[in-house]
Amino acid sequence: MVNAVSTPTATEFAVDDFVSPLPLDADSVTEVQLSLPVEEPPPEPPSISPVTLNLAAQDVRMVLREQNEQSQILTTKLNILFVANGALLTSLSISRLLVSGSVFSLAEVLGFLVSFSLLMRAFLPRQVAVTPNLEDQKFLETYLALTARDYQLQMLVNLAETYNANKQRLEDISQSLKYAAYTIWGTTAIMLVHILVIFVARGGQLPVM
């Protein structure tokens, strides 16, 4: 009688293969560990000396004071040009050069209008940047929660932005005043030429004032 030999089924092979762990040597484990990403700590900001912060704040405030002085100088120039433009108009009106009907009269009227428009453009108020902005209701909540070092750094940034904003405003005013001064000078030159032409045309008689 032949003894029956039991042969393993396909199911038994699959279970044995799944259960038996694969051998791993030390080298393969090391390679797997080295391939994992390593998180590096974020770089710390460079430390700033409190003395340096104080010096920088003093310098920035000094520059802002100089900018304020420049604004006052431009205001003085604006007043002077307004007076000069008014005197020019008075001279043209008294000498009746504006109503002579010549090409010079048209040029004088145009020059006065251009200069007056430029002066008004420089005179019209512009928004002045200030810091800290006290209109912001969250100012105290935001700034008082900062440390002394962070507060100084934030104020330096705000002062720099304030300087840049006011610088553009002052440059616009200065440019308008420069063009107005050139226009007034040109109108005055036209007026003098006009008077000279009338003087020659009338045989040496000046226009009636």
Sequence and secondary structure as in RCSB ss.txt:
>XXXX:A:sequence
MVNAVSTPTATEFAVDDFVSPLPLDADSVTEVQLSLPVEEPPPEPPSISPVTLNLAAQDVRMVLREQNEQSQILT
TKLNILFVANGALLTSLSISRLLVSGSVFSLAEVLGFLVSFSLLMRAFLPRQVAVTPNLEDQKFLETYLALTARD
YQLQMLVNLAETYNANKQRLEDISQSLKYAAYTIWGTTAIMLVHILVIFVARGGQLPVM
>XXXX:A:secstr
         HHHHHHHHHHS     HHHHHHHHHTS             HHHHHHHHHHHHHHHHHHHHHHHHHH
HHHHHHHHHHHHHHHHHHHTT TTS SHHHHHHHHHHHHHHHHHHHHHS      SS TT TTHHHHHTTS HHH
HHHHHHHHHHHHHHHHHHHHHHHHHHHHHHHHHHHHHHHHHHHHHHHHHHHTTS     
